[in-house]
């Protein structure tokens, strides 16, 4: 019975760990989506600051060039953040798979322990002495 209690406790811990890793994976996916959206917004801003044919004033061209350079730096940083977020998603997904494997292994051990307990009870019943009442038909 102690083995069953130990397995049950381990199962609760593994289930909790699985829930935590799934939550971490969900946060990683949210962060990845947020970084991709930010990268997209920066790309739209860079496109909006692109020089136009009718703009001929040197000051506005200089300002646009300055903003394009700053947006390019931001875009490069956003690409790096997107890649880091993608790697975090991959690590979180692998951690979730590992936690699921651990939980499944404990569930299999619990099922095996239950089956062993049932077999032990069946053997005990088979080995118990047989008491038969001899009934006579009414004469």
N, CA, C and O atoms as a GROMACS GRO file, in nm:
protein
  556
    1UNK      N    1   0.082  -0.119   0.000
    1UNK     CA    2   0.000   0.000   0.000
    1UNK      C    3   0.087   0.126   0.000
    1UNK      O    4   0.049   0.228  -0.058
    2UNK      N    5   0.202   0.118   0.064
    2UNK     CA    6   0.291   0.234   0.068
    2UNK      C    7   0.337   0.270  -0.072
    2UNK      O    8   0.354   0.388  -0.105
    3UNK      N    9   0.357   0.168  -0.155
    3UNK     CA   10   0.400   0.195  -0.292
    3UNK      C   11   0.290   0.269  -0.367
    3UNK      O   12   0.320   0.359  -0.446
    4UNK      N   13   0.166   0.233  -0.345
    4UNK     CA   14   0.054   0.300  -0.411
    4UNK      C   15   0.043   0.446  -0.368
    4UNK      O   16   0.016   0.533  -0.450
    5UNK      N   17   0.063   0.472  -0.239
    5UNK     CA   18   0.057   0.610  -0.190
    5UNK      C   19   0.171   0.693  -0.248
    5UNK      O   20   0.154   0.809  -0.284
    6UNK      N   21   0.288   0.631  -0.255
    6UNK     CA   22   0.403   0.700  -0.311
    6UNK      C   23   0.378   0.732  -0.458
    6UNK      O   24   0.406   0.843  -0.504
    7UNK      N   25   0.327   0.635  -0.532
    7UNK     CA   26   0.299   0.658  -0.674
    7UNK      C   27   0.192   0.765  -0.693
    7UNK      O   28   0.200   0.847  -0.784
    8UNK      N   29   0.092   0.764  -0.606
    8UNK     CA   30  -0.013   0.866  -0.616
    8UNK      C   31   0.044   1.004  -0.590
    8UNK      O   32   0.009   1.100  -0.658
    9UNK      N   33   0.132   1.016  -0.492
    9UNK     CA   34   0.195   1.144  -0.462
    9UNK      C   35   0.283   1.189  -0.580
    9UNK      O   36   0.281   1.306  -0.619
   10UNK      N   37   0.359   1.096  -0.635
   10UNK     CA   38   0.443   1.129  -0.751
   10UNK      C   39   0.356   1.172  -0.869
   10UNK      O   40   0.391   1.264  -0.942
   11UNK      N   41   0.243   1.105  -0.886
   11UNK     CA   42   0.152   1.140  -0.995
   11UNK      C   43   0.098   1.282  -0.977
   11UNK      O   44   0.089   1.357  -1.074
   12UNK      N   45   0.062   1.318  -0.854
   12UNK     CA   46   0.013   1.454  -0.830
   12UNK      C   47   0.121   1.557  -0.863
   12UNK      O   48   0.093   1.661  -0.923
   13UNK      N   49   0.244   1.528  -0.823
   13UNK     CA   50   0.354   1.620  -0.851
   13UNK      C   51   0.377   1.631  -1.001
   13UNK      O   52   0.393   1.742  -1.052
   14UNK      N   53   0.379   1.519  -1.070
   14UNK     CA   54   0.401   1.522  -1.215
   14UNK      C   55   0.288   1.594  -1.288
   14UNK      O   56   0.312   1.663  -1.386
   15UNK      N   57   0.166   1.577  -1.239
   15UNK     CA   58   0.052   1.646  -1.301
   15UNK      C   59   0.066   1.797  -1.279
   15UNK      O   60   0.039   1.875  -1.370
   16UNK      N   61   0.108   1.837  -1.160
   16UNK     CA   62   0.131   1.978  -1.133
   16UNK      C   63   0.243   2.033  -1.222
   16UNK      O   64   0.231   2.142  -1.277
   17UNK      N   65   0.350   1.958  -1.235
   17UNK     CA   66   0.461   2.000  -1.321
   17UNK      C   67   0.416   2.013  -1.466
   17UNK      O   68   0.456   2.105  -1.536
   18UNK      N   69   0.332   1.920  -1.511
   18UNK     CA   70   0.281   1.927  -1.648
   18UNK      C   71   0.198   2.054  -1.667
   18UNK      O   72   0.211   2.122  -1.769
   19UNK      N   73   0.114   2.085  -1.570
   19UNK     CA   74   0.034   2.208  -1.579
   19UNK      C   75   0.121   2.333  -1.585
   19UNK      O   76   0.093   2.426  -1.661
   20UNK      N   77   0.227   2.334  -1.503
   20UNK     CA   78   0.316   2.450  -1.503
   20UNK      C   79   0.392   2.464  -1.634
   20UNK      O   80   0.409   2.574  -1.685
   21UNK      N   81   0.437   2.352  -1.690
   21UNK     CA   82   0.509   2.360  -1.817
   21UNK      C   83   0.416   2.398  -1.931
   21UNK      O   84   0.457   2.468  -2.024
   22UNK      N   85   0.291   2.354  -1.925
   22UNK     CA   86   0.194   2.396  -2.027
   22UNK      C   87   0.168   2.546  -2.018
   22UNK      O   88   0.156   2.613  -2.120
   23UNK      N   89   0.159   2.598  -1.895
   23UNK     CA   90   0.139   2.742  -1.877
   23UNK      C   91   0.260   2.819  -1.929
   23UNK      O   92   0.244   2.923  -1.993
   24UNK      N   93   0.379   2.769  -1.902
   24UNK     CA   94   0.501   2.833  -1.952
   24UNK      C   95   0.504   2.831  -2.105
   24UNK      O   96   0.545   2.929  -2.168
   25UNK      N   97   0.462   2.720  -2.163
   25UNK     CA   98   0.458   2.711  -2.309
   25UNK      C   99   0.357   2.811  -2.366
   25UNK      O  100   0.383   2.873  -2.468
   26UNK      N  101   0.243   2.826  -2.300
   26UNK     CA  102   0.142   2.922  -2.347
   26UNK      C  103   0.197   3.065  -2.339
   26UNK      O  104   0.176   3.145  -2.430
   27UNK      N  105   0.267   3.096  -2.230
   27UNK     CA  106   0.328   3.228  -2.219
   27UNK      C  107   0.434   3.249  -2.328
   27UNK      O  108   0.444   3.358  -2.384
   28UNK      N  109   0.510   3.146  -2.358
   28UNK     CA  110   0.612   3.157  -2.463
   28UNK      C  111   0.546   3.182  -2.598
   28UNK      O  112   0.596   3.262  -2.677
   29UNK      N  113   0.435   3.114  -2.625
   29UNK     CA  114   0.364   3.136  -2.752
   29UNK      C  115   0.309   3.278  -2.759
   29UNK      O  116   0.316   3.343  -2.864
   30UNK      N  117   0.256   3.328  -2.646
   30UNK     CA  118   0.205   3.465  -2.643
   30UNK      C  119   0.317   3.566  -2.668
   30UNK      O  120   0.300   3.662  -2.742
   31UNK      N  121   0.431   3.543  -2.604
   31UNK     CA  122   0.546   3.632  -2.621
   31UNK      C  123   0.593   3.631  -2.767
   31UNK      O  124   0.624   3.736  -2.824
   32UNK      N  125   0.596   3.513  -2.827
   32UNK     CA  126   0.637   3.500  -2.967
   32UNK      C  127   0.541   3.577  -3.058
   32UNK      O  128   0.584   3.650  -3.147
   33UNK      N  129   0.411   3.562  -3.035
   33UNK     CA  130   0.312   3.632  -3.116
   33UNK      C  131   0.325   3.783  -3.097
   33UNK      O  132   0.313   3.859  -3.193
   34UNK      N  133   0.351   3.826  -2.974
   34UNK     CA  134   0.367   3.968  -2.947
   34UNK      C  135   0.490   4.025  -3.018
   34UNK      O  136   0.485   4.133  -3.076
   35UNK      N  137   0.600   3.950  -3.014
   35UNK     CA  138   0.722   3.996  -3.081
   35UNK      C  139   0.704   4.000  -3.232
   35UNK      O  140   0.755   4.091  -3.298
   36UNK      N  141   0.631   3.903  -3.287
   36UNK     CA  142   0.605   3.905  -3.431
   36UNK      C  143   0.519   4.025  -3.469
   36UNK      O  144   0.542   4.090  -3.571
   37UNK      N  145   0.418   4.054  -3.386
   37UNK     CA  146   0.332   4.168  -3.415
   37UNK      C  147   0.412   4.299  -3.408
   37UNK      O  148   0.395   4.387  -3.492
   38UNK      N  149   0.500   4.309  -3.308
   38UNK     CA  150   0.584   4.429  -3.297
   38UNK      C  151   0.675   4.443  -3.418
   38UNK      O  152   0.692   4.553  -3.470
   39UNK      N  153   0.733   4.334  -3.462
   39UNK     CA  154   0.819   4.336  -3.580
   39UNK      C  155   0.740   4.381  -3.703
   39UNK      O  156   0.791   4.457  -3.785
   40UNK      N  157   0.618   4.334  -3.715
   40UNK     CA  158   0.533   4.376  -3.827
   40UNK      C  159   0.499   4.524  -3.822
   40UNK      O  160   0.498   4.591  -3.925
   41UNK      N  161   0.472   4.576  -3.701
   41UNK     CA  162   0.442   4.719  -3.688
   41UNK      C  163   0.564   4.804  -3.724
   41UNK      O  164   0.552   4.908  -3.788
   42UNK      N  165   0.681   4.758  -3.681
   42UNK     CA  166   0.804   4.833  -3.714
   42UNK      C  167   0.826   4.833  -3.865
   42UNK      O  168   0.865   4.935  -3.921
   43UNK      N  169   0.800   4.720  -3.931
   43UNK     CA  170   0.815   4.714  -4.077
   43UNK      C  171   0.718   4.809  -4.146
   43UNK      O  172   0.754   4.874  -4.244
   44UNK      N  173   0.595   4.819  -4.094
   44UNK     CA  174   0.498   4.913  -4.153
   44UNK      C  175   0.543   5.057  -4.133
   44UNK      O  176   0.527   5.140  -4.223
   45UNK      N  177   0.598   5.087  -4.016
   45UNK     CA  178   0.648   5.222  -3.992
   45UNK      C  179   0.764   5.256  -4.086
   45UNK      O  180   0.771   5.366  -4.140
   46UNK      N  181   0.854   5.160  -4.103
   46UNK     CA  182   0.967   5.183  -4.193
   46UNK      C  183   0.918   5.206  -4.336
   46UNK      O  184   0.974   5.287  -4.409
   47UNK      N  185   0.816   5.135  -4.374
   47UNK     CA  186   0.760   5.154  -4.508
   47UNK      C  187   0.694   5.290  -4.521
   47UNK      O  188   0.699   5.352  -4.627
   48UNK      N  189   0.632   5.336  -4.414
   48UNK     CA  190   0.564   5.466  -4.417
   48UNK      C  191   0.664   5.581  -4.423
   48UNK      O  192   0.631   5.688  -4.474
   49UNK      N  193   0.785   5.562  -4.372
   49UNK     CA  194   0.885   5.668  -4.370
   49UNK      C  195   0.969   5.668  -4.498
   49UNK      O  196   1.055   5.755  -4.516
   50UNK      N  197   0.946   5.574  -4.586
   50UNK     CA  198   1.023   5.566  -4.710
   50UNK      C  199   1.008   5.697  -4.788
   50UNK      O  200   0.903   5.760  -4.785
   51UNK      N  201   1.114   5.737  -4.858
   51UNK     CA  202   1.107   5.866  -4.931
   51UNK      C  203   1.004   5.861  -5.044
   51UNK      O  204   0.984   5.759  -5.110
   52UNK      N  205   0.940   5.976  -5.064
   52UNK     CA  206   0.839   5.987  -5.169
   52UNK      C  207   0.896   6.074  -5.281
   52UNK      O  208   0.986   6.155  -5.258
   53UNK      N  209   0.845   6.056  -5.399
   53UNK     CA  210   0.896   6.131  -5.514
   53UNK      C  211   0.871   6.280  -5.501
   53UNK      O  212   0.955   6.360  -5.543
   54UNK      N  213   0.758   6.320  -5.444
   54UNK     CA  214   0.726   6.463  -5.437
   54UNK      C  215   0.800   6.534  -5.324
   54UNK      O  216   0.796   6.657  -5.317
   55UNK      N  217   0.867   6.459  -5.236
   55UNK     CA  218   0.942   6.522  -5.128
   55UNK      C  219   1.079   6.562  -5.181
   55UNK      O  220   1.158   6.477  -5.222
   56UNK      N  221   1.106   6.693  -5.180
   56UNK     CA  222   1.233   6.741  -5.234
   56UNK      C  223   1.308   6.829  -5.135
   56UNK      O  224   1.415   6.880  -5.167
   57UNK      N  225   1.257   6.847  -5.020
   57UNK     CA  226   1.321   6.932  -4.922
   57UNK      C  227   1.430   6.852  -4.852
   57UNK      O  228   1.405   6.740  -4.807
   58UNK      N  229   1.547   6.906  -4.845
   58UNK     CA  230   1.662   6.835  -4.788
   58UNK      C  231   1.640   6.804  -4.641
   58UNK      O  232   1.682   6.698  -4.594
   59UNK      N  233   1.576   6.892  -4.568
   59UNK     CA  234   1.553   6.870  -4.425
   59UNK      C  235   1.462   6.750  -4.406
   59UNK      O  236   1.488   6.665  -4.320
   60UNK      N  237   1.355   6.742  -4.484
   60UNK     CA  238   1.263   6.630  -4.468
   60UNK      C  239   1.329   6.500  -4.513
   60UNK      O  240   1.301   6.394  -4.456
   61UNK      N  241   1.415   6.506  -4.614
   61UNK     CA  242   1.488   6.386  -4.656
   61UNK      C  243   1.585   6.341  -4.547
   61UNK      O  244   1.599   6.221  -4.521
   62UNK      N  245   1.651   6.437  -4.485
   62UNK     CA  246   1.743   6.404  -4.376
   62UNK      C  247   1.670   6.345  -4.256
   62UNK      O  248   1.716   6.248  -4.196
   63UNK      N  249   1.556   6.404  -4.224
   63UNK     CA  250   1.477   6.353  -4.112
   63UNK      C  251   1.426   6.212  -4.144
   63UNK      O  252   1.429   6.124  -4.058
   64UNK      N  253   1.381   6.192  -4.264
   64UNK     CA  254   1.331   6.059  -4.304
   64UNK      C  255   1.443   5.956  -4.298
   64UNK      O  256   1.423   5.842  -4.255
   65UNK      N  257   1.563   5.998  -4.343
   65UNK     CA  258   1.677   5.906  -4.338
   65UNK      C  259   1.711   5.870  -4.193
   65UNK      O  260   1.741   5.755  -4.161
   66UNK      N  261   1.704   5.971  -4.107
   66UNK     CA  262   1.732   5.947  -3.964
   66UNK      C  263   1.630   5.847  -3.906
   66UNK      O  264   1.667   5.752  -3.837
   67UNK      N  265   1.502   5.870  -3.935
   67UNK     CA  266   1.399   5.780  -3.882
   67UNK      C  267   1.409   5.640  -3.943
   67UNK      O  268   1.386   5.541  -3.874
   68UNK      N  269   1.443   5.633  -4.071
   68UNK     CA  270   1.461   5.502  -4.134
   68UNK      C  271   1.575   5.426  -4.068
   68UNK      O  272   1.565   5.305  -4.045
   69UNK      N  273   1.684   5.497  -4.037
   69UNK     CA  274   1.796   5.431  -3.970
   69UNK      C  275   1.755   5.381  -3.832
   69UNK      O  276   1.788   5.269  -3.794
   70UNK      N  277   1.684   5.464  -3.758
   70UNK     CA  278   1.639   5.423  -3.625
   70UNK      C  279   1.541   5.306  -3.634
   70UNK      O  280   1.546   5.214  -3.553
   71UNK      N  281   1.452   5.310  -3.732
   71UNK     CA  282   1.357   5.201  -3.750
   71UNK      C  283   1.428   5.073  -3.793
   71UNK      O  284   1.387   4.964  -3.755
   72UNK      N  285   1.534   5.087  -3.871
   72UNK     CA  286   1.610   4.968  -3.911
   72UNK      C  287   1.677   4.905  -3.789
   72UNK      O  288   1.681   4.783  -3.776
   73UNK      N  289   1.731   4.988  -3.701
   73UNK     CA  290   1.790   4.936  -3.578
   73UNK      C  291   1.684   4.865  -3.494
   73UNK      O  292   1.708   4.758  -3.438
   74UNK      N  293   1.567   4.928  -3.485
   74UNK     CA  294   1.457   4.866  -3.411
   74UNK      C  295   1.413   4.735  -3.476
   74UNK      O  296   1.382   4.638  -3.407
   75UNK      N  297   1.412   4.733  -3.609
   75UNK     CA  298   1.372   4.612  -3.680
   75UNK      C  299   1.472   4.500  -3.656
   75UNK      O  300   1.434   4.384  -3.637
   76UNK      N  301   1.601   4.534  -3.657
   76UNK     CA  302   1.703   4.433  -3.629
   76UNK      C  303   1.689   4.377  -3.488
   76UNK      O  304   1.699   4.256  -3.466
   77UNK      N  305   1.664   4.467  -3.393
   77UNK     CA  306   1.644   4.422  -3.255
   77UNK      C  307   1.518   4.336  -3.244
   77UNK      O  308   1.515   4.238  -3.170
   78UNK      N  309   1.414   4.374  -3.318
   78UNK     CA  310   1.289   4.296  -3.314
   78UNK      C  311   1.310   4.157  -3.373
   78UNK      O  312   1.255   4.060  -3.322
   79UNK      N  313   1.389   4.148  -3.480
   79UNK     CA  314   1.418   4.017  -3.539
   79UNK      C  315   1.492   3.930  -3.439
   79UNK      O  316   1.464   3.810  -3.427
   80UNK      N  317   1.587   3.989  -3.367
   80UNK     CA  318   1.660   3.912  -3.265
   80UNK      C  319   1.566   3.866  -3.154
   80UNK      O  320   1.576   3.753  -3.106
   81UNK      N  321   1.473   3.955  -3.113
   81UNK     CA  322   1.377   3.917  -3.009
   81UNK      C  323   1.282   3.808  -3.057
   81UNK      O  324   1.247   3.719  -2.980
   82UNK      N  325   1.241   3.814  -3.184
   82UNK     CA  326   1.154   3.711  -3.240
   82UNK      C  327   1.226   3.577  -3.242
   82UNK      O  328   1.168   3.474  -3.207
   83UNK      N  329   1.352   3.578  -3.281
   83UNK     CA  330   1.429   3.452  -3.283
   83UNK      C  331   1.446   3.397  -3.142
   83UNK      O  332   1.435   3.276  -3.121
   84UNK      N  333   1.474   3.484  -3.046
   84UNK     CA  334   1.487   3.439  -2.907
   84UNK      C  335   1.354   3.383  -2.855
   84UNK      O  336   1.352   3.282  -2.785
   85UNK      N  337   1.245   3.450  -2.891
   85UNK     CA  338   1.113   3.401  -2.848
   85UNK      C  339   1.081   3.267  -2.912
   85UNK      O  340   1.020   3.180  -2.849
   86UNK      N  341   1.120   3.250  -3.037
   86UNK     CA  342   1.097   3.123  -3.106
   86UNK      C  343   1.176   3.010  -3.040
   86UNK      O  344   1.125   2.900  -3.023
   87UNK      N  345   1.299   3.039  -3.003
   87UNK     CA  346   1.379   2.938  -2.933
   87UNK      C  347   1.319   2.905  -2.798
   87UNK      O  348   1.320   2.790  -2.755
   88UNK      N  349   1.266   3.006  -2.730
   88UNK     CA  350   1.201   2.981  -2.601
   88UNK      C  351   1.076   2.895  -2.619
   88UNK      O  352   1.048   2.809  -2.535
   89UNK      N  353   1.002   2.918  -2.727
   89UNK     CA  354   0.884   2.835  -2.755
   89UNK      C  355   0.926   2.690  -2.777
   89UNK      O  356   0.861   2.598  -2.726
   90UNK      N  357   1.034   2.670  -2.851
   90UNK     CA  358   1.080   2.533  -2.877
   90UNK      C  359   1.123   2.465  -2.747
   90UNK      O  360   1.091   2.348  -2.724
   91UNK      N  361   1.196   2.538  -2.661
   91UNK     CA  362   1.238   2.480  -2.533
   91UNK      C  363   1.118   2.449  -2.444
   91UNK      O  364   1.114   2.346  -2.378
   92UNK      N  365   1.019   2.540  -2.443
   92UNK     CA  366   0.900   2.518  -2.362
   92UNK      C  367   0.819   2.399  -2.413
   92UNK      O  368   0.765   2.322  -2.334
   93UNK      N  369   0.811   2.384  -2.544
   93UNK     CA  370   0.739   2.271  -2.602
   93UNK      C  371   0.808   2.139  -2.566
   93UNK      O  372   0.742   2.040  -2.534
   94UNK      N  373   0.941   2.139  -2.571
   94UNK     CA  374   1.015   2.017  -2.533
   94UNK      C  375   0.997   1.987  -2.384
   94UNK      O  376   0.985   1.871  -2.346
   95UNK      N  377   0.996   2.091  -2.301
   95UNK     CA  378   0.973   2.069  -2.158
   95UNK      C  379   0.833   2.013  -2.133
   95UNK      O  380   0.814   1.928  -2.046
   96UNK      N  381   0.736   2.060  -2.209
   96UNK     CA  382   0.599   2.009  -2.195
   96UNK      C  383   0.593   1.862  -2.237
   96UNK      O  384   0.528   1.781  -2.171
   97UNK      N  385   0.660   1.829  -2.347
   97UNK     CA  386   0.661   1.689  -2.391
   97UNK      C  387   0.728   1.600  -2.285
   97UNK      O  388   0.682   1.490  -2.258
   98UNK      N  389   0.837   1.648  -2.227
   98UNK     CA  390   0.907   1.570  -2.125
   98UNK      C  391   0.819   1.552  -2.002
   98UNK      O  392   0.814   1.443  -1.944
   99UNK      N  393   0.749   1.657  -1.961
   99UNK     CA  394   0.660   1.647  -1.845
   99UNK      C  395   0.545   1.551  -1.874
   99UNK      O  396   0.504   1.476  -1.785
  100UNK      N  397   0.494   1.552  -1.996
  100UNK     CA  398   0.386   1.461  -2.033
  100UNK      C  399   0.436   1.316  -2.032
  100UNK      O  400   0.364   1.226  -1.988
  101UNK      N  401   0.560   1.295  -2.080
  101UNK     CA  402   0.617   1.159  -2.075
  101UNK      C  403   0.632   1.112  -1.931
  101UNK      O  404   0.601   0.997  -1.900
  102UNK      N  405   0.678   1.201  -1.844
  102UNK     CA  406   0.694   1.165  -1.703
  102UNK      C  407   0.560   1.130  -1.641
  102UNK      O  408   0.547   1.031  -1.569
  103UNK      N  409   0.459   1.212  -1.668
  103UNK     CA  410   0.328   1.185  -1.612
  103UNK      C  411   0.271   1.054  -1.666
  103UNK      O  412   0.213   0.976  -1.591
  104UNK      N  413   0.288   1.029  -1.795
  104UNK     CA  414   0.238   0.904  -1.855
  104UNK      C  415   0.308   0.783  -1.794
  104UNK      O  416   0.245   0.680  -1.770
  105UNK      N  417   0.438   0.796  -1.768
  105UNK     CA  418   0.512   0.685  -1.707
  105UNK      C  419   0.458   0.655  -1.568
  105UNK      O  420   0.442   0.539  -1.531
  106UNK      N  421   0.429   0.758  -1.491
  106UNK     CA  422   0.374   0.737  -1.356
  106UNK      C  423   0.234   0.677  -1.366
  106UNK      O  424   0.199   0.590  -1.286
  107UNK      N  425   0.155   0.722  -1.463
  107UNK     CA  426   0.022   0.664  -1.481
  107UNK      C  427   0.031   0.515  -1.515
  107UNK      O  428  -0.050   0.435  -1.467
  108UNK      N  429   0.128   0.479  -1.597
  108UNK     CA  430   0.147   0.337  -1.630
  108UNK      C  431   0.188   0.258  -1.506
  108UNK      O  432   0.143   0.146  -1.486
  109UNK      N  433   0.275   0.317  -1.425
  109UNK     CA  434   0.315   0.249  -1.300
  109UNK      C  435   0.196   0.233  -1.206
  109UNK      O  436   0.182   0.129  -1.140
  110UNK      N  437   0.111   0.334  -1.199
  110UNK     CA  438  -0.010   0.323  -1.117
  110UNK      C  439  -0.102   0.213  -1.168
  110UNK      O  440  -0.157   0.136  -1.090
  111UNK      N  441  -0.120   0.206  -1.299
  111UNK     CA  442  -0.205   0.103  -1.357
  111UNK      C  443  -0.147  -0.036  -1.330
  111UNK      O  444  -0.220  -0.130  -1.299
  112UNK      N  445  -0.016  -0.047  -1.341
  112UNK     CA  446   0.050  -0.174  -1.314
  112UNK      C  447   0.035  -0.212  -1.166
  112UNK      O  448   0.013  -0.329  -1.133
  113UNK      N  449   0.048  -0.114  -1.078
  113UNK     CA  450   0.032  -0.141  -0.934
  113UNK      C  451  -0.112  -0.184  -0.904
  113UNK      O  452  -0.133  -0.274  -0.822
  114UNK      N  453  -0.209  -0.122  -0.968
  114UNK     CA  454  -0.349  -0.161  -0.949
  114UNK      C  455  -0.371  -0.303  -1.000
  114UNK      O  456  -0.439  -0.383  -0.935
  115UNK      N  457  -0.315  -0.335  -1.115
  115UNK     CA  458  -0.330  -0.470  -1.170
  115UNK      C  459  -0.263  -0.572  -1.079
  115UNK      O  460  -0.317  -0.681  -1.057
  116UNK      N  461  -0.147  -0.538  -1.026
  116UNK     CA  462  -0.079  -0.629  -0.932
  116UNK      C  463  -0.161  -0.650  -0.807
  116UNK      O  464  -0.168  -0.761  -0.755
  117UNK      N  465  -0.224  -0.543  -0.758
  117UNK     CA  466  -0.308  -0.556  -0.638
  117UNK      C  467  -0.428  -0.646  -0.665
  117UNK      O  468  -0.466  -0.726  -0.579
  118UNK      N  469  -0.486  -0.633  -0.783
  118UNK     CA  470  -0.601  -0.718  -0.818
  118UNK      C  471  -0.556  -0.863  -0.830
  118UNK      O  472  -0.624  -0.953  -0.780
  119UNK      N  473  -0.442  -0.886  -0.894
  119UNK     CA  474  -0.392  -1.024  -0.906
  119UNK      C  475  -0.360  -1.082  -0.768
  119UNK      O  476  -0.384  -1.200  -0.744
  120UNK      N  477  -0.306  -1.001  -0.681
  120UNK     CA  478  -0.274  -1.048  -0.545
  120UNK      C  479  -0.402  -1.085  -0.471
  120UNK      O  480  -0.406  -1.185  -0.399
  121UNK      N  481  -0.506  -1.006  -0.487
  121UNK     CA  482  -0.633  -1.036  -0.422
  121UNK      C  483  -0.694  -1.163  -0.480
  121UNK      O  484  -0.750  -1.244  -0.406
  122UNK      N  485  -0.683  -1.182  -0.611
  122UNK     CA  486  -0.736  -1.304  -0.674
  122UNK      C  487  -0.661  -1.426  -0.623
  122UNK      O  488  -0.722  -1.529  -0.592
  123UNK      N  489  -0.530  -1.416  -0.614
  123UNK     CA  490  -0.450  -1.529  -0.562
  123UNK      C  491  -0.484  -1.560  -0.417
  123UNK      O  492  -0.490  -1.676  -0.377
  124UNK      N  493  -0.506  -1.456  -0.339
  124UNK     CA  494  -0.543  -1.476  -0.199
  124UNK      C  495  -0.678  -1.547  -0.189
  124UNK      O  496  -0.697  -1.632  -0.103
  125UNK      N  497  -0.770  -1.512  -0.277
  125UNK     CA  498  -0.900  -1.578  -0.276
  125UNK      C  499  -0.886  -1.723  -0.321
  125UNK      O  500  -0.953  -1.811  -0.268
  126UNK      N  501  -0.799  -1.748  -0.419
  126UNK     CA  502  -0.780  -1.884  -0.466
  126UNK      C  503  -0.714  -1.972  -0.360
  126UNK      O  504  -0.746  -2.091  -0.348
  127UNK      N  505  -0.624  -1.913  -0.282
  127UNK     CA  506  -0.553  -1.991  -0.180
  127UNK      C  507  -0.630  -2.004  -0.050
  127UNK      O  508  -0.592  -2.083   0.036
  128UNK      N  509  -0.735  -1.929  -0.035
  128UNK     CA  510  -0.812  -1.938   0.090
  128UNK      C  511  -0.886  -2.073   0.094
  128UNK      O  512  -0.923  -2.128  -0.009
  129UNK      N  513  -0.905  -2.123   0.216
  129UNK     CA  514  -0.974  -2.252   0.227
  129UNK      C  515  -1.119  -2.240   0.179
  129UNK      O  516  -1.185  -2.137   0.193
  130UNK      N  517  -1.165  -2.348   0.124
  130UNK     CA  518  -1.299  -2.352   0.069
  130UNK      C  519  -1.393  -2.407   0.176
  130UNK      O  520  -1.370  -2.517   0.228
  131UNK      N  521  -1.494  -2.336   0.208
  131UNK     CA  522  -1.596  -2.382   0.301
  131UNK      C  523  -1.723  -2.403   0.222
  131UNK      O  524  -1.782  -2.310   0.167
  132UNK      N  525  -1.764  -2.529   0.218
  132UNK     CA  526  -1.885  -2.560   0.145
  132UNK      C  527  -1.989  -2.609   0.244
  132UNK      O  528  -1.960  -2.693   0.329
  133UNK      N  529  -2.101  -2.558   0.233
  133UNK     CA  530  -2.211  -2.608   0.315
  133UNK      C  531  -2.279  -2.718   0.237
  133UNK      O  532  -2.315  -2.701   0.120
  134UNK      N  533  -2.296  -2.826   0.300
  134UNK     CA  534  -2.367  -2.936   0.234
  134UNK      C  535  -2.514  -2.921   0.270
  134UNK      O  536  -2.553  -2.928   0.386
  135UNK      N  537  -2.590  -2.900   0.170
  135UNK     CA  538  -2.734  -2.883   0.192
  135UNK      C  539  -2.804  -3.010   0.144
  135UNK      O  540  -2.776  -3.065   0.038
  136UNK      N  541  -2.891  -3.050   0.224
  136UNK     CA  542  -2.971  -3.167   0.187
  136UNK      C  543  -3.106  -3.122   0.141
  136UNK      O  544  -3.164  -3.027   0.194
  137UNK      N  545  -3.153  -3.191   0.044
  137UNK     CA  546  -3.288  -3.164   0.000
  137UNK      C  547  -3.384  -3.206   0.109
  137UNK      O  548  -3.358  -3.301   0.183
  138UNK      N  549  -3.492  -3.138   0.120
  138UNK     CA  550  -3.591  -3.183   0.220
  138UNK      C  551  -3.639  -3.324   0.189
  138UNK      O  552  -3.672  -3.358   0.075
  139UNK      N  553  -3.642  -3.399   0.286
  139UNK     CA  554  -3.680  -3.540   0.268
  139UNK      C  555  -3.827  -3.558   0.260
  139UNK      O  556  -3.875  -3.670   0.246
   0.00000   0.00000   0.00000
